[in-house]
Amino acid sequence: MLAHTGLRAVGAGPVSTPAIPIGQVDATAAAARPTGLDELDRVLGGGLVPGAVILLAGEPGVGKSTLLLEACAQAACLGPVLYVTAEESAGQVRLRADRIGAVHADLFLAAETGLSALLGHVEAVRPRLLVVDSVQTIAAPGIDGAPGGVTQVRAVAAALTAVAKECMMTTVLVGHVTKDGAIAGPRALEHLVDVVLYFEGERHSQLRIVRAVKNRFGPTDEIGCFELGEYGLIGLPDPSGLFLSQRCESVPGTCVTVALEGRRALVAEVQALVGTTQAELPRRVTSGLDASRVGMLVAVLKRRTNLKLAGCDVYAATVGGVRLFEPSVDLAVALAIASTIVNLSVPGDVVAIGEVGLAGEVRRVPGLARRIAEAQRLGFRRAIVPAASGALPSCLDATDPGEQGEPIEIREVADVTAAIAVALGDYGTRD
């Protein structure tokens, strides 16, 4: 009795719907519906969930609008879709839709910058999918501040989230990013939504990657790969070919590795070039790699091996515009640098996987079995991996025996000096 009296004292009131056992809750209405874009579905965890609010962020010109138009055209086959553009005119969006083949009778387009008008369109169309491009350009009435400000963005996002939940309407909000690559606006914006996606890619590269950093309905360790072409985005279920140079013969200064992007193994090539310089401070230039780790690897090679790197500029890059920032690519970068110094090629059927420590040791990395299985599938015959990793038995169990092809030879190394000896022979390690 005292407990009930206390609840009334703090304002307990009638409930809208009674609580029921979780086993009796109907989950069919919240089931994900495929978008028609397999790579996007992979990241979302199966598709679009009714009532979900998704925040898609990316740099200007990376292809966010193109991706969403393609998804809208696919979703329109199952019901009305509303695309609200606040940054472009309706005519500009229509021209893009014509180019990529995203015109559908149930895909509605509106050019609005006011929240009230946007909600009016939602009431008139009653879409199953709403896309707002972008949330920073929508103004909420009666809220202080210019569109894109903290107060305005929070109010617009909160209103659209409430409508999405009430109408069970999937809503996609396009967000701007700052110079540092983070989503512009208040951090509360990311807490309000159910899914946060980043659309990444170099402006001059064909590769585009969708990555989830928050997902209430699926994993956050998956990525979707697309190729940006003249007529839109094409899903890449097997993107490794983009990251390998098309040469018939191996040349000094290159080495292949296998990186993990989420749960997907990507075979990629790193390249290095070393040249003498008269400058007091040699240059360390990178593209697609972590500049600080490349600088560390140069210091390790100078200290722990007999390679002559003093007074040399070092350039290191990836092929195909892929970004490789995980430590597992250290060994491949070190071998590429060593290869160009001694002017010997790492054989084309070799992959190198491992993290290099400051003492020159090669450390174990996660997911080694999956990495080696992917290299084996693509025809590589030798893998240089950290010592005591037990990679061979795990690799043989990681894939279907009918898909493995020829066996892959595992060479375990304890340090970077041993790795150079395995990849290039003893030339790279002798005085």
C-alpha positions as a Markdown table, in Angstrom:
| # | Residue | x | y | z |
|---|---|---|---|---|
| 1 | Met | 0.0 | 0.0 | 0.0 |
| 2 | Leu | 2.8 | 2.4 | 0.9 |
| 3 | Ala | 4.5 | 1.7 | -2.4 |
| 4 | His | 1.4 | 2.5 | -4.4 |
| 5 | Thr | 0.8 | 5.6 | -2.4 |
| 6 | Gly | 4.4 | 6.7 | -3.2 |
| 7 | Leu | 3.9 | 6.1 | -7.0 |
| 8 | Arg | 0.8 | 8.3 | -7.0 |
| 9 | Ala | 2.7 | 11.0 | -5.1 |
| 10 | Val | 5.4 | 11.2 | -7.8 |
| 11 | Gly | 2.8 | 11.5 | -10.6 |
| 12 | Ala | 2.1 | 8.0 | -11.8 |
| 13 | Gly | -0.8 | 8.0 | -14.3 |
| 14 | Pro | -2.7 | 5.8 | -16.6 |
| 15 | Val | -0.8 | 3.8 | -19.3 |
| 16 | Ser | -1.5 | 3.9 | -23.0 |
| 17 | Thr | -1.1 | 0.1 | -23.5 |
| 18 | Pro | -0.7 | -2.5 | -20.8 |
| 19 | Ala | 2.7 | -4.3 | -20.4 |
| 20 | Ile | 2.6 | -7.8 | -21.8 |
| 21 | Pro | 5.2 | -10.7 | -21.7 |
| 22 | Ile | 7.9 | -10.2 | -24.3 |
| 23 | Gly | 7.1 | -13.5 | -25.9 |
| 24 | Gln | 3.7 | -12.2 | -26.8 |
| 25 | Val | 5.0 | -9.1 | -28.6 |
| 26 | Asp | 4.3 | -9.1 | -32.4 |
| 27 | Ala | 7.7 | -8.5 | -34.1 |
| 28 | Thr | 6.5 | -8.9 | -37.7 |
| 29 | Ala | 5.8 | -5.2 | -38.1 |
| 30 | Ala | 9.4 | -4.4 | -37.2 |
| 31 | Ala | 11.0 | -6.9 | -39.6 |
| 32 | Ala | 13.5 | -5.5 | -42.0 |
| 33 | Arg | 12.5 | -5.1 | -45.7 |
| 34 | Pro | 15.2 | -5.4 | -48.4 |
| 35 | Thr | 16.1 | -2.2 | -50.2 |
| 36 | Gly | 17.0 | -4.0 | -53.4 |
| 37 | Leu | 20.6 | -2.9 | -53.0 |
| 38 | Asp | 22.4 | -6.0 | -51.5 |
| 39 | Glu | 25.4 | -4.1 | -50.3 |
| 40 | Leu | 23.3 | -1.6 | -48.5 |
| 41 | Asp | 21.2 | -4.4 | -47.0 |
| 42 | Arg | 24.4 | -6.0 | -45.7 |
| 43 | Val | 25.2 | -2.9 | -43.7 |
| 44 | Leu | 21.7 | -2.3 | -42.4 |
| 45 | Gly | 21.3 | -5.9 | -41.2 |
| 46 | Gly | 18.8 | -7.0 | -43.8 |
| 47 | Gly | 17.1 | -3.9 | -45.0 |
| 48 | Leu | 14.9 | -1.0 | -43.8 |
| 49 | Val | 13.0 | -1.4 | -40.6 |
| 50 | Pro | 9.6 | 0.4 | -40.4 |
| 51 | Gly | 9.8 | 3.3 | -38.1 |
| 52 | Ala | 13.6 | 3.4 | -38.1 |
| 53 | Val | 15.4 | 6.7 | -38.4 |
| 54 | Ile | 18.7 | 6.5 | -40.3 |
| 55 | Leu | 21.4 | 9.2 | -40.4 |
| 56 | Leu | 23.6 | 9.0 | -43.5 |
| 57 | Ala | 26.7 | 11.2 | -43.5 |
| 58 | Gly | 29.4 | 11.8 | -46.0 |
| 59 | Glu | 31.6 | 14.4 | -47.7 |
| 60 | Pro | 30.1 | 16.6 | -50.4 |
| 61 | Gly | 30.1 | 14.9 | -53.8 |
| 62 | Val | 30.8 | 11.4 | -52.5 |
| 63 | Gly | 27.5 | 10.1 | -53.9 |
| 64 | Lys | 25.0 | 10.2 | -51.0 |
| 65 | Ser | 22.1 | 11.5 | -53.1 |
| 66 | Thr | 22.8 | 9.0 | -55.9 |
| 67 | Leu | 22.8 | 6.1 | -53.4 |
| 68 | Leu | 19.5 | 7.2 | -51.8 |
| 69 | Leu | 17.8 | 7.8 | -55.2 |
| 70 | Glu | 18.6 | 4.3 | -56.2 |
| 71 | Ala | 17.3 | 3.0 | -52.9 |
| 72 | Cys | 14.1 | 5.1 | -53.2 |
| 73 | Ala | 13.4 | 3.8 | -56.7 |
| 74 | Gln | 13.7 | 0.2 | -55.5 |
| 75 | Ala | 11.5 | 0.9 | -52.4 |
| 76 | Ala | 8.9 | 2.6 | -54.6 |
| 77 | Cys | 8.1 | -0.8 | -56.1 |
| 78 | Leu | 6.5 | -1.7 | -52.7 |
| 79 | Gly | 4.7 | 1.5 | -51.8 |
| 80 | Pro | 5.0 | 5.4 | -52.0 |
| 81 | Val | 8.3 | 7.0 | -51.3 |
| 82 | Leu | 8.9 | 10.7 | -50.6 |
| 83 | Tyr | 12.2 | 12.3 | -51.4 |
| 84 | Val | 12.5 | 15.9 | -49.9 |
| 85 | Thr | 15.4 | 17.9 | -51.3 |
| 86 | Ala | 16.4 | 21.0 | -49.5 |
| 87 | Glu | 19.7 | 21.7 | -51.2 |
| 88 | Glu | 18.9 | 21.1 | -54.8 |
| 89 | Ser | 16.0 | 22.0 | -57.0 |
| 90 | Ala | 13.5 | 19.3 | -58.0 |
| 91 | Gly | 14.7 | 19.6 | -61.6 |
| 92 | Gln | 18.3 | 18.8 | -60.6 |
| 93 | Val | 17.2 | 15.7 | -58.8 |
| 94 | Arg | 15.1 | 14.6 | -61.7 |
| 95 | Leu | 18.0 | 14.9 | -64.1 |
| 96 | Arg | 20.1 | 12.7 | -61.8 |
| 97 | Ala | 17.2 | 10.2 | -61.5 |
| 98 | Asp | 17.0 | 10.0 | -65.3 |
| 99 | Arg | 20.7 | 9.4 | -65.6 |
| 100 | Ile | 20.8 | 6.5 | -63.1 |
| 101 | Gly | 17.4 | 5.1 | -64.0 |
| 102 | Ala | 15.7 | 5.9 | -60.7 |
| 103 | Val | 12.3 | 7.3 | -62.0 |
| 104 | His | 9.2 | 5.5 | -60.6 |
| 105 | Ala | 5.5 | 6.4 | -60.5 |
| 106 | Asp | 5.4 | 6.0 | -56.7 |
| 107 | Leu | 8.6 | 8.0 | -56.1 |
| 108 | Phe | 7.4 | 11.5 | -55.1 |
| 109 | Leu | 9.8 | 14.5 | -55.1 |
| 110 | Ala | 9.4 | 17.8 | -53.2 |
| 111 | Ala | 11.8 | 20.7 | -52.8 |
| 112 | Glu | 11.2 | 22.2 | -49.3 |
| 113 | Thr | 13.3 | 23.9 | -46.6 |
| 114 | Gly | 10.5 | 24.3 | -44.0 |
| 115 | Leu | 9.6 | 21.6 | -41.5 |
| 116 | Ser | 5.9 | 22.5 | -41.6 |
| 117 | Ala | 5.8 | 22.1 | -45.4 |
| 118 | Leu | 7.8 | 18.9 | -45.2 |
| 119 | Leu | 5.3 | 17.4 | -42.7 |
| 120 | Gly | 2.4 | 18.5 | -45.0 |
| 121 | His | 3.9 | 16.5 | -47.8 |
| 122 | Val | 4.3 | 13.5 | -45.5 |
| 123 | Glu | 0.6 | 13.8 | -44.6 |
| 124 | Ala | -0.4 | 14.0 | -48.2 |
| 125 | Val | 1.8 | 11.2 | -49.6 |
| 126 | Arg | 1.9 | 8.9 | -46.5 |
| 127 | Pro | 5.1 | 7.3 | -47.7 |
| 128 | Arg | 6.6 | 4.1 | -46.4 |
| 129 | Leu | 10.0 | 5.7 | -46.9 |
| 130 | Leu | 11.0 | 9.4 | -46.3 |
| 131 | Val | 14.4 | 10.8 | -47.3 |
| 132 | Val | 15.4 | 14.3 | -46.2 |
| 133 | Asp | 18.4 | 15.7 | -48.0 |
| 134 | Ser | 19.7 | 17.3 | -45.8 |
| 135 | Val | 18.6 | 17.7 | -42.1 |
| 136 | Gln | 20.9 | 20.7 | -41.7 |
| 137 | Thr | 19.0 | 22.8 | -44.3 |
| 138 | Ile | 15.5 | 22.3 | -42.8 |
| 139 | Ala | 14.2 | 25.1 | -40.6 |
| 140 | Ala | 11.7 | 24.5 | -37.7 |
| 141 | Pro | 9.2 | 27.3 | -37.1 |
| 142 | Gly | 9.3 | 29.0 | -33.7 |
| 143 | Ile | 12.9 | 27.8 | -33.0 |
| 144 | Asp | 15.7 | 30.4 | -32.6 |
| 145 | Gly | 18.8 | 30.1 | -34.7 |
| 146 | Ala | 19.6 | 29.7 | -38.4 |
| 147 | Pro | 19.1 | 26.3 | -40.2 |
| 148 | Gly | 22.0 | 24.0 | -39.4 |
| 149 | Gly | 22.5 | 25.4 | -35.9 |
| 150 | Val | 22.5 | 23.2 | -32.9 |
| 151 | Thr | 19.0 | 24.1 | -31.7 |
| 152 | Gln | 17.5 | 23.9 | -35.2 |
| 153 | Val | 19.0 | 20.5 | -36.1 |
| 154 | Arg | 18.0 | 19.0 | -32.7 |
| 155 | Ala | 14.4 | 20.3 | -33.1 |
| 156 | Val | 14.0 | 19.1 | -36.7 |
| 157 | Ala | 15.5 | 15.7 | -36.0 |
| 158 | Ala | 13.3 | 15.2 | -32.9 |
| 159 | Ala | 10.1 | 16.1 | -34.8 |
| 160 | Leu | 10.9 | 13.8 | -37.7 |
| 161 | Thr | 11.8 | 11.0 | -35.4 |
| 162 | Ala | 8.5 | 11.4 | -33.6 |
| 163 | Val | 6.6 | 11.3 | -36.9 |
| 164 | Ala | 8.6 | 8.3 | -38.1 |
| 165 | Lys | 7.8 | 6.3 | -34.9 |
| 166 | Glu | 4.1 | 7.3 | -35.0 |
| 167 | Cys | 3.5 | 6.4 | -38.6 |
| 168 | Met | 5.9 | 3.4 | -38.8 |
| 169 | Met | 7.7 | 5.2 | -41.6 |
| 170 | Thr | 11.3 | 4.6 | -42.3 |
| 171 | Thr | 13.1 | 7.9 | -42.4 |
| 172 | Val | 16.6 | 8.7 | -43.8 |
| 173 | Leu | 18.3 | 11.9 | -42.8 |
| 174 | Val | 21.3 | 13.1 | -44.8 |
| 175 | Gly | 23.9 | 14.8 | -42.7 |
| 176 | His | 26.9 | 17.0 | -43.4 |
| 177 | Val | 30.4 | 16.3 | -42.1 |
| 178 | Thr | 33.0 | 18.5 | -40.7 |
| 179 | Lys | 36.6 | 18.9 | -41.9 |
| 180 | Asp | 37.6 | 16.1 | -39.5 |
| 181 | Gly | 35.1 | 13.7 | -41.1 |
| 182 | Ala | 32.7 | 13.8 | -38.1 |
| 183 | Ile | 28.9 | 14.4 | -38.5 |
| 184 | Ala | 28.2 | 18.2 | -38.2 |
| 185 | Gly | 25.8 | 19.4 | -35.6 |
| 186 | Pro | 25.1 | 18.3 | -32.0 |
| 187 | Arg | 26.1 | 14.8 | -30.8 |
| 188 | Ala | 22.5 | 14.5 | -29.7 |
| 189 | Leu | 21.6 | 13.9 | -33.3 |
| 190 | Glu | 23.4 | 10.6 | -33.3 |
| 191 | His | 21.6 | 9.6 | -30.1 |
| 192 | Leu | 18.2 | 10.4 | -31.5 |
| 193 | Val | 18.4 | 8.1 | -34.6 |
| 194 | Asp | 18.5 | 4.3 | -34.7 |
| 195 | Val | 21.2 | 3.9 | -37.4 |
| 196 | Val | 24.2 | 6.0 | -38.2 |
| 197 | Leu | 25.9 | 5.3 | -41.6 |
| 198 | Tyr | 29.0 | 6.9 | -43.1 |
| 199 | Phe | 29.4 | 7.0 | -46.9 |
| 200 | Glu | 33.1 | 7.1 | -47.7 |
| 201 | Gly | 35.3 | 7.4 | -50.7 |
| 202 | Glu | 38.0 | 9.4 | -52.4 |
| 203 | Arg | 36.7 | 12.0 | -54.9 |
| 204 | His | 39.0 | 10.7 | -57.6 |
| 205 | Ser | 38.4 | 7.0 | -56.9 |
| 206 | Gln | 35.6 | 4.7 | -58.1 |
| 207 | Leu | 35.3 | 2.9 | -54.8 |
| 208 | Arg | 32.6 | 3.9 | -52.3 |
| 209 | Ile | 32.1 | 2.3 | -48.9 |
| 210 | Val | 29.0 | 2.4 | -46.6 |
| 211 | Arg | 29.9 | 1.8 | -43.0 |
| 212 | Ala | 27.6 | 1.6 | -39.9 |
| 213 | Val | 28.9 | 3.1 | -36.7 |
| 214 | Lys | 25.6 | 2.6 | -34.9 |
| 215 | Asn | 22.9 | 0.1 | -35.7 |
| 216 | Arg | 20.0 | -0.9 | -33.3 |
| 217 | Phe | 18.8 | -3.5 | -35.8 |
| 218 | Gly | 22.0 | -5.2 | -37.0 |
| 219 | Pro | 25.8 | -5.4 | -36.8 |
| 220 | Thr | 28.2 | -2.5 | -36.9 |
| 221 | Asp | 31.1 | -4.6 | -38.3 |
| 222 | Glu | 29.9 | -4.8 | -41.8 |
| 223 | Ile | 30.6 | -2.6 | -44.8 |
| 224 | Gly | 29.0 | -2.3 | -48.2 |
| 225 | Cys | 31.2 | -1.7 | -51.3 |
| 226 | Phe | 30.0 | 0.2 | -54.4 |
| 227 | Glu | 31.6 | 1.3 | -57.6 |
| 228 | Leu | 30.6 | 4.8 | -58.8 |
| 229 | Gly | 30.1 | 4.9 | -62.5 |
| 230 | Glu | 28.5 | 7.1 | -65.1 |
| 231 | Tyr | 25.1 | 5.6 | -64.5 |
| 232 | Gly | 25.1 | 5.3 | -60.7 |
| 233 | Leu | 26.4 | 3.0 | -58.1 |
| 234 | Ile | 27.0 | -0.7 | -58.7 |
| 235 | Gly | 27.3 | -3.1 | -55.7 |
| 236 | Leu | 30.6 | -4.9 | -55.4 |
| 237 | Pro | 30.1 | -8.3 | -53.6 |
| 238 | Asp | 33.8 | -9.1 | -54.4 |
| 239 | Pro | 35.7 | -5.8 | -54.5 |
| 240 | Ser | 39.2 | -7.1 | -54.0 |
| 241 | Gly | 40.0 | -6.8 | -57.7 |
| 242 | Leu | 39.8 | -3.0 | -57.4 |
| 243 | Phe | 42.7 | -3.0 | -55.0 |
| 244 | Leu | 45.3 | -4.9 | -57.0 |
| 245 | Ser | 47.3 | -3.5 | -59.8 |
| 246 | Gln | 46.9 | -5.1 | -63.2 |
| 247 | Arg | 50.5 | -6.2 | -64.0 |
| 248 | Cys | 51.8 | -9.4 | -65.6 |
| 249 | Glu | 55.1 | -9.3 | -63.6 |
| 250 | Ser | 56.0 | -8.3 | -60.1 |
| 251 | Val | 58.1 | -5.1 | -59.6 |
| 252 | Pro | 60.1 | -3.9 | -56.6 |
| 253 | Gly | 58.3 | -1.8 | -54.1 |
| 254 | Thr | 55.0 | -3.7 | -54.0 |
| 255 | Cys | 53.4 | -6.2 | -51.6 |
| 256 | Val | 49.9 | -7.6 | -51.2 |
| 257 | Thr | 48.1 | -7.9 | -47.9 |
| 258 | Val | 44.6 | -8.8 | -46.6 |
| 259 | Ala | 42.8 | -6.3 | -44.5 |
| 260 | Leu | 39.5 | -6.8 | -42.6 |
| 261 | Glu | 36.8 | -4.2 | -43.1 |
| 262 | Gly | 34.2 | -5.2 | -40.7 |
| 263 | Arg | 33.8 | -8.9 | -41.3 |
| 264 | Arg | 34.8 | -8.7 | -44.9 |
| 265 | Ala | 38.3 | -9.7 | -46.0 |
| 266 | Leu | 39.8 | -7.4 | -48.7 |
| 267 | Val | 42.9 | -8.3 | -50.6 |
| 268 | Ala | 44.8 | -5.1 | -51.3 |
| 269 | Glu | 48.2 | -4.0 | -52.6 |
| 270 | Val | 50.5 | -1.5 | -51.0 |
| 271 | Gln | 53.3 | 0.3 | -52.9 |
| 272 | Ala | 56.4 | 2.1 | -51.7 |
| 273 | Leu | 59.1 | 4.2 | -53.3 |
| 274 | Val | 62.4 | 5.2 | -51.7 |
| 275 | Gly | 64.8 | 7.8 | -53.1 |
| 276 | Thr | 67.8 | 9.6 | -51.8 |
| 277 | Thr | 67.4 | 13.3 | -50.9 |
| 278 | Gln | 69.7 | 16.2 | -50.1 |
| 279 | Ala | 67.1 | 17.8 | -47.8 |
| 280 | Glu | 67.8 | 18.0 | -44.1 |
| 281 | Leu | 64.5 | 16.4 | -43.3 |
| 282 | Pro | 63.5 | 13.5 | -45.6 |
| 283 | Arg | 59.9 | 13.3 | -46.6 |
| 284 | Arg | 57.4 | 10.7 | -45.5 |
| 285 | Val | 54.4 | 10.9 | -47.9 |
| 286 | Thr | 51.4 | 8.5 | -47.7 |
| 287 | Ser | 48.1 | 7.9 | -49.5 |
| 288 | Gly | 45.5 | 5.6 | -48.1 |
| 289 | Leu | 47.8 | 4.6 | -45.2 |
| 290 | Asp | 48.3 | 5.8 | -41.6 |
| 291 | Ala | 51.2 | 8.3 | -41.9 |
| 292 | Ser | 52.3 | 7.9 | -38.3 |
| 293 | Arg | 52.5 | 4.1 | -38.7 |
| 294 | Val | 54.5 | 4.4 | -41.9 |
| 295 | Gly | 56.9 | 6.7 | -40.1 |
| 296 | Met | 57.2 | 4.2 | -37.3 |
| 297 | Leu | 57.9 | 1.3 | -39.8 |
| 298 | Val | 60.7 | 3.4 | -41.4 |
| 299 | Ala | 62.3 | 3.9 | -38.0 |
| 300 | Val | 61.9 | 0.2 | -37.2 |
| 301 | Leu | 63.6 | -0.8 | -40.5 |
| 302 | Lys | 66.4 | 1.6 | -39.9 |
| 303 | Arg | 67.0 | 0.4 | -36.4 |
| 304 | Arg | 66.3 | -3.4 | -36.6 |
| 305 | Thr | 67.6 | -4.3 | -40.0 |
| 306 | Asn | 70.6 | -3.5 | -42.2 |
| 307 | Leu | 68.6 | -1.5 | -44.7 |
| 308 | Lys | 70.0 | 1.9 | -45.6 |
| 309 | Leu | 67.2 | 4.4 | -45.1 |
| 310 | Ala | 69.1 | 7.4 | -43.8 |
| 311 | Gly | 68.7 | 10.4 | -46.0 |
| 312 | Cys | 65.9 | 8.9 | -48.0 |
| 313 | Asp | 62.4 | 10.1 | -48.9 |
| 314 | Val | 59.8 | 7.4 | -48.5 |
| 315 | Tyr | 56.5 | 7.4 | -50.4 |
| 316 | Ala | 53.8 | 4.7 | -49.5 |
| 317 | Ala | 50.4 | 4.3 | -51.0 |
| 318 | Thr | 47.5 | 1.9 | -51.6 |
| 319 | Val | 46.1 | 0.8 | -55.0 |
| 320 | Gly | 42.5 | 1.6 | -56.0 |
| 321 | Gly | 41.9 | 4.3 | -53.4 |
| 322 | Val | 41.3 | 1.9 | -50.5 |
| 323 | Arg | 42.2 | 3.2 | -47.0 |
| 324 | Leu | 44.2 | 0.7 | -44.9 |
| 325 | Phe | 44.6 | 1.9 | -41.3 |
| 326 | Glu | 44.6 | -1.3 | -39.3 |
| 327 | Pro | 48.0 | -2.6 | -37.9 |
| 328 | Ser | 47.8 | -5.8 | -39.8 |
| 329 | Val | 49.1 | -4.1 | -43.0 |
| 330 | Asp | 52.3 | -3.2 | -41.3 |
| 331 | Leu | 54.2 | -6.2 | -42.5 |
| 332 | Ala | 53.2 | -5.6 | -46.2 |
| 333 | Val | 54.3 | -1.9 | -46.0 |
| 334 | Ala | 57.6 | -2.9 | -44.4 |
| 335 | Leu | 58.2 | -5.5 | -47.2 |
| 336 | Ala | 57.3 | -3.0 | -49.9 |
| 337 | Ile | 59.8 | -0.5 | -48.5 |
| 338 | Ala | 62.5 | -3.2 | -48.2 |
| 339 | Ser | 61.7 | -4.4 | -51.7 |
| 340 | Thr | 62.3 | -1.0 | -53.3 |
| 341 | Ile | 65.6 | -0.5 | -51.3 |
| 342 | Val | 67.2 | -3.7 | -52.4 |
| 343 | Asn | 65.5 | -3.6 | -55.9 |
| 344 | Leu | 64.1 | -7.1 | -55.5 |
| 345 | Ser | 60.4 | -8.0 | -56.1 |
| 346 | Val | 58.2 | -9.7 | -53.6 |
| 347 | Pro | 56.7 | -12.7 | -55.6 |
| 348 | Gly | 53.3 | -12.0 | -57.0 |
| 349 | Asp | 51.7 | -15.1 | -55.3 |
| 350 | Val | 52.7 | -13.9 | -51.8 |
| 351 | Val | 50.6 | -12.1 | -49.2 |
| 352 | Ala | 52.0 | -10.6 | -46.0 |
| 353 | Ile | 49.9 | -10.2 | -42.9 |
| 354 | Gly | 51.0 | -9.0 | -39.5 |
| 355 | Glu | 51.5 | -6.1 | -37.1 |
| 356 | Val | 55.1 | -4.8 | -36.6 |
| 357 | Gly | 56.2 | -3.7 | -33.1 |
| 358 | Leu | 58.9 | -1.2 | -32.2 |
| 359 | Ala | 61.3 | -4.0 | -31.4 |
| 360 | Gly | 60.9 | -5.4 | -34.9 |
| 361 | Glu | 58.7 | -8.3 | -33.8 |
| 362 | Val | 55.8 | -9.4 | -35.9 |
| 363 | Arg | 52.6 | -9.7 | -33.8 |
| 364 | Arg | 49.5 | -11.7 | -34.3 |
| 365 | Val | 46.4 | -10.1 | -35.8 |
| 366 | Pro | 42.7 | -11.0 | -35.4 |
| 367 | Gly | 40.8 | -12.9 | -38.1 |
| 368 | Leu | 43.9 | -14.5 | -39.6 |
| 369 | Ala | 42.1 | -17.6 | -40.8 |
| 370 | Arg | 39.5 | -15.5 | -42.7 |
| 371 | Arg | 42.3 | -13.4 | -44.3 |
| 372 | Ile | 44.2 | -16.4 | -45.5 |
| 373 | Ala | 41.1 | -18.1 | -46.8 |
| 374 | Glu | 40.4 | -15.0 | -49.0 |
| 375 | Ala | 43.9 | -14.9 | -50.3 |
| 376 | Gln | 43.7 | -18.6 | -51.1 |
| 377 | Arg | 40.4 | -18.1 | -52.9 |
| 378 | Leu | 42.0 | -15.4 | -55.1 |
| 379 | Gly | 44.9 | -17.7 | -56.1 |
| 380 | Phe | 47.7 | -16.7 | -53.8 |
| 381 | Arg | 50.0 | -19.6 | -52.9 |
| 382 | Arg | 52.2 | -18.3 | -50.0 |
| 383 | Ala | 51.4 | -16.3 | -46.9 |
| 384 | Ile | 53.9 | -14.7 | -44.5 |
| 385 | Val | 52.2 | -14.5 | -41.1 |
| 386 | Pro | 53.2 | -14.0 | -37.5 |
| 387 | Ala | 54.9 | -16.9 | -35.7 |
| 388 | Ala | 52.9 | -19.2 | -33.4 |
| 389 | Ser | 49.6 | -18.1 | -35.1 |
| 390 | Gly | 48.4 | -21.5 | -35.9 |
| 391 | Ala | 47.0 | -20.2 | -39.2 |
| 392 | Leu | 47.1 | -23.3 | -41.3 |
| 393 | Pro | 44.7 | -25.5 | -39.5 |
| 394 | Ser | 42.3 | -22.6 | -38.9 |
| 395 | Cys | 42.4 | -21.6 | -42.5 |
| 396 | Leu | 41.6 | -25.1 | -43.7 |
| 397 | Asp | 38.5 | -25.0 | -41.6 |
| 398 | Ala | 37.4 | -21.5 | -42.5 |
| 399 | Thr | 36.1 | -22.1 | -46.0 |
| 400 | Asp | 34.3 | -24.9 | -47.9 |
| 401 | Pro | 36.8 | -27.4 | -49.2 |
| 402 | Gly | 35.4 | -27.2 | -52.6 |
| 403 | Glu | 36.1 | -23.5 | -52.8 |
| 404 | Gln | 39.7 | -23.5 | -51.4 |
| 405 | Gly | 41.5 | -24.4 | -54.6 |
| 406 | Glu | 45.1 | -25.3 | -54.3 |
| 407 | Pro | 46.7 | -25.3 | -50.8 |
| 408 | Ile | 48.4 | -22.2 | -49.6 |
| 409 | Glu | 51.9 | -22.4 | -48.0 |
| 410 | Ile | 52.1 | -20.7 | -44.6 |
| 411 | Arg | 55.5 | -19.2 | -43.6 |
| 412 | Glu | 55.6 | -18.0 | -40.0 |
| 413 | Val | 58.1 | -15.3 | -39.0 |
| 414 | Ala | 59.0 | -13.9 | -35.6 |
| 415 | Asp | 60.4 | -10.5 | -36.7 |
| 416 | Val | 60.6 | -8.2 | -39.6 |
| 417 | Thr | 64.2 | -9.3 | -40.5 |
| 418 | Ala | 63.0 | -12.9 | -40.9 |
| 419 | Ala | 60.0 | -11.7 | -43.0 |
| 420 | Ile | 62.4 | -9.9 | -45.4 |
| 421 | Ala | 64.5 | -13.0 | -45.7 |
| 422 | Val | 61.5 | -15.1 | -46.5 |
| 423 | Ala | 60.1 | -12.6 | -49.0 |
| 424 | Leu | 63.3 | -11.4 | -50.7 |
| 425 | Gly | 66.0 | -13.9 | -49.7 |
| 426 | Asp | 68.9 | -13.0 | -47.5 |
| 427 | Tyr | 70.0 | -10.1 | -49.7 |
| 428 | Gly | 67.8 | -7.7 | -47.8 |
| 429 | Thr | 69.2 | -8.6 | -44.4 |
| 430 | Arg | 73.0 | -9.0 | -44.9 |
| 431 | Asp | 75.6 | -6.3 | -44.3 |
